[in-house]
Amino acid sequence: MGEPALKKDRIYTYGDYKTWPEDERWELIDGVAWNMSPAPGRFHQEYLMGFIAQILPFLEGNPCKVYTAPFDVLLPDHLELEDDEVTTVVQPDISVICDKSKLTEKGCTGAPDWIIEILSPFTSRKDMSIKYELYQRHGVREYWIVDPGNKYVHVYLLDERGSYPEDPKIYLRDAVIECTVLEGLQIDLKRVFTGE
């Protein structure tokens, strides 16, 4: 399993990030830059579209919006920070934002309500541990981690203390998951994993 290249020689900010070549994809997590190359594979993209095909129709007439990577999500540690000073910028595979005040021309500033990350050999450690802690700390209400190899989904929901449970709910390839953020939305994993 490959590990992404890192830039750890200093603390990087969104101001630095904006100057990097457009043909390179990076994320910043607490000032550390993570290279997101290579591009996701075909099955990753098919699974992503399997989710989007079920989310988009549900959002007709709904104030919530859905975005897919590349889409910059800035997670400032303090609300008074200027965007260029923010040291965490991620590109989740899928982001659902229900508070339109968080949306900017650049992307989103503040935690999305729901994030879905689809694991790859290149990103699994980051998604399972580093982003898990990051999204919990910033208050992402619902976080799904999709394991395409084993065809199951971990679902983490923030509790009243603002924490994710140590033991998430796990749904297998033929399950139907009730979304919490988008009440009434049901995601049929058969449609995700088989492309139906």
Residue pairs with C-beta under 8 A, 6 or more apart in sequence:
1 121
1 122
1 124
2 121
2 122
3 122
3 125
4 34
4 35
4 36
4 37
4 122
4 123
4 126
5 34
5 35
6 32
6 33
6 34
6 35
7 32
7 33
8 32
8 33
10 31
11 31
11 87
12 28
12 31
12 32
12 33
12 87
13 28
13 31
13 84
13 85
13 86
13 87
14 28
14 74
14 83
14 84
14 85
14 86
14 87
14 89
15 84
15 85
17 26
17 28
17 33
17 89
18 84
20 26
24 35
24 37
25 35
25 36
25 37
25 39
25 70
25 91
26 33
26 34
26 35
26 36
27 33
27 34
27 36
27 89
27 90
27 91
28 34
28 86
28 87
28 88
28 89
28 90
29 88
29 90
29 126
29 130
29 131
29 134
30 87
30 88
30 134
31 87
31 88
34 126
36 91
36 122
36 123
38 122
40 48
40 93
40 118
40 120
41 120
43 148
44 93
44 118
44 120
44 148
46 195
47 118
47 146
47 148
47 192
47 193
48 68
48 93
48 94
48 118
50 191
50 192
50 193
50 195
51 94
51 116
51 187
51 192
52 66
52 68
52 94
53 191
54 185
54 186
54 187
54 188
54 191
54 192
55 66
55 94
55 96
55 182
55 185
55 187
56 66
58 182
58 184
58 185
59 65
59 66
59 182
62 182
63 98
63 100
64 96
64 97
64 98
64 113
64 181
64 182
65 96
65 97
65 98
65 100
65 103
66 94
66 95
66 96
67 94
67 95
67 97
67 107
67 108
68 93
68 94
68 95
69 91
69 92
69 93
69 94
70 91
71 91
71 92
71 95
71 107
71 108
72 89
72 90
72 91
72 106
72 107
72 108
73 89
73 90
73 91
73 92
73 95
73 107
73 108
73 111
73 112
74 83
74 86
74 88
74 89
74 106
74 107
74 108
74 109
74 110
75 86
75 88
75 89
75 90
75 110
75 111
75 134
75 138
76 83
76 85
76 86
76 88
76 109
76 110
77 86
77 87
77 88
83 104
83 106
83 109
86 109
88 134
88 138
90 131
90 134
92 112
92 115
92 116
92 117
93 116
93 117
93 118
93 146
94 114
94 115
94 116
95 108
95 112
95 114
95 115
96 112
96 113
96 114
96 115
96 181
96 182
97 103
97 108
97 112
97 113
98 113
98 181
99 110
99 113
102 108
102 109
102 110
102 111
102 112
110 138
111 135
111 138
111 139
111 140
111 141
112 140
113 140
113 141
113 142
113 181
114 140
114 141
114 142
114 143
114 144
114 179
114 181
114 182
115 135
115 140
115 142
115 143
115 144
116 143
116 144
116 146
117 123
117 127
117 131
117 143
117 144
117 145
117 146
118 146
118 148
119 127
119 128
119 145
119 146
119 147
119 148
119 149
120 148
127 145
128 145
132 143
132 145
132 156
132 164
135 143
136 143
136 156
136 158
136 162
136 163
136 164
139 158
139 162
140 158
141 157
141 158
141 180
141 181
142 155
142 156
142 157
142 158
142 179
142 180
142 181
143 155
143 156
143 164
144 153
144 154
144 155
144 156
144 177
145 153
145 154
145 156
145 168
146 153
146 192
147 153
147 154
148 193
151 172
151 173
151 189
151 193
152 170
152 171
152 172
152 173
153 170
153 171
153 175
153 177
153 189
154 168
154 169
154 170
155 168
155 169
155 170
155 171
155 177
156 164
156 165
156 168
157 164
157 165
157 180
158 164
159 165
171 177
171 189
172 189
173 189
173 190
173 193
174 189
174 190
175 189
176 186
176 187
176 188
176 189
177 186
177 187
177 189
178 185
178 186
179 185
179 186
179 187
190 196
